[in-house]
Amino acid sequence: MKNVLYFAIMALAIIGAGELQSWTFALTILNLCIISAIMALGVNIQWGYAGIFNVGIMGFAALGGVAAVLVSQPPIPEAWSAGGSGLGLALLAFLATIAAVIVLRVKTRGMLRKLGTVAIVVGGFFLTRYFFDPAAGAIESVNAAKAGNIGGLGLPIMLSWLVGGLFAAGGAWVVGKVALGLRSDYLAIATLGIAEIIVAVLKNEDWLARGVKNVAGLKNGVVPTAYDLQQTEWFQTLAGQVNIDVITASSLFVKLIYAGMFTVVLLVILYLSERALRSPWGRMMRAIRDNRDAAAAMGKDVTRRHLQTFIIGSAVVGIAGAMLTTLEGQFTPGSYQPLRFTFLIWVMVVVGGSGNNWGSILGAFLIWFVWVEAEQIGGHVMNAVTWFMAEDSELRATLIDRAAHLRLLLMGLILLLVLRFSPRGLIPEKNSA
């Protein structure tokens, strides 16, 4: 009953935001809460199931975002004509380098293996760049103001949700092979650094997704845009029947469709996560988490299982990243910041209850709701606190201007209170399988 009460309070809070502020705003919060909940489930799979301290969530969310661009944006034939062959040769050189390294490391041993690997990697790097640099420059020079990139496949953007999961899973495999052998604190540093590298690449490689020039106006191919709805006669008639202006009605309609689609994805991932948690695999992962040495002594391949969990959790985050780009209709690499896409997600998992999927969802809804509303309500709070000060008071003006920063104070306060009075989170992990 306590858990049901938690979710009922969150539902009432979102309904209250709709009644007191606007339903468009409330549905925006709801959609972002659902996406955050999916990201939190991904992190909970890694940390709550296996104890993997991944602080590179931002990078996997960004990989999901770029998948939305590469799937939905129409291809740009001029760009492919200018640099497509060069990109193909660069890709072949890159793959040939990897294959040569694998063969060398299988066939040789000792110093020859080490020196040969270095020589092949260095030679392959320069060969790849020899084809890649002119191709990228040619692509970026094609209508740089509006394009300057290769475009995509021109498919419905919803397909990018799966592709985003595959991109993030592939990135996680590479990262896991490199970093999962590290101790937890070093693993956190490594994953954070790799995430920054991923975002830096997306910012600077304009040929891929326009870099910091961003990609706007992404078409989803399934859900109509608000503008398209406003032009249709049937929707104008419907808006008149419910006595809502057509602009507001179109925005609500689109957001409701997204909320329904996102909820379906969340429920599917939750169902699969719960099944995995209660399976023998889930019990094994928790045994590894609690005592990896004992699990290894029992014959469990700890490194392999960690890699599995790391890939699965990152894939879930990648799906959420693609969903976020779908909702926003644009891809902005500069918006991927550790505060929003890593540390805030971690707060959601810790506050909700790591190891419990329902707790992660609750934490996501609570933290994102407070994060958004703190900025909205902060100004009113500061006005109430400083009512006795003169209108021209410099201190009063400073406090009101800094009201938006109350969200950081609230995040810290919520985290401290939960850790003090409910150290295992609002919905703790169940002891039994």
Secondary structure, DSSP 8 states (H G I E B T S, - for coil): -HHHHHHHHHHHHHHHHHHHT-HHHHHHHHHHHHHHHHHHHHHHIIIIIH------HHHHHHHHHHHHHHHHS---HHHHHHHHHHHHHHHHHHHHHHHHHHHHHHH--HHHHHHHHHHHHHHHHHHHHHHHHHHHHHHHTSSTTT--S-------TTHHHHHHHHHHHHHHHHHHHHHTTS-HHHHHHHHHHHHHHHHHHHHH-HHHH-GGG-EE----SSS--HHHHHT-HHHHHHHHHTT--HHHHHHHHHHHHHHHHHHHHHHHHHHHHHHHHHSHHHHHHHHHHH-HHHHHHTT--HHHHHHHHHHHHHHHHHHHHHHHHHHHTEE-GGG--HIIIIIHHHHHHHHH-TT-HHHHHHHHHHHHHHHHHHHHHHHHHHHHHTTTS-TT-HHHHHHHHGGGGHHHHHHHHHHHHHHHH-TT-SS---S--
